[in-house]
């Protein structure tokens, strides 16, 4: 994959598209908080165990008080209505580096910390917001949809090639539903070893999200930790609906990862 700039990225929180109300991603980070030395006296080199996983995401937001209930033609609330509540419950965050299948996406379940406006002497108004991971750390995932995908009926999406790396450590998947019209929709991952040529597409065990009945909404799922995941994945939808707008990103660990 060639080098790229930070142009045309995206930011989604709890199913809300905040890309147009976000001016900068100030910090996107995570990983192990440290390691513990567990070297026995019978060893000739150090042995270490990874400790707790963590994650953080901070960004600069513009003040946009527009609400769906106030402006005709507006279907979802904008940044101020979404962020100013500062809930104590978990928030689902997804930062896109691109809008094609295979693009990297930083995904996190975390607590929002603050909503702090700053008014400059020149009249500018921006808001600093951050989130800290809760339970899973920040995960770099891969988009399994080309940005926001719109399905109007049951659909088998295009495939994502995860490559020939380790296959036996399960997967984690993140869903952001930005809008929904209908009764119910099921979004699930399917797998094949050869992109469906001879190995028929089958549902990933544990790879189905909770049925969608309204939006915006978001969810994180994970399979068994030692489950085999095939090389190719696709996102399939079924149900009764006329419009389903959503994104899915998938992380397949290279090593056994416990949460």
GIDAPE-V256806 format. One line per field, one symbol per residue. ss: DSSP state (H for helix, E for strand, - for the rest). Layout:
ss=???
This chain:
ss=---------EEEE--EE-HHHEEEEEEEEEEE--EEE----------EEE--EEEEEEEEEE----------------HHHHH-------EEEEEE-------EEEEEEEEEEEEEEEE-----EEEEEEEEE-----EEEEE-----EEE---EEEEEEE----------EEEEEEEEEEEEEEEEEEEEE---------EEEEEEE---E----EEEEEE---------EEEEEEEEEEEEEEEEEEEE--------
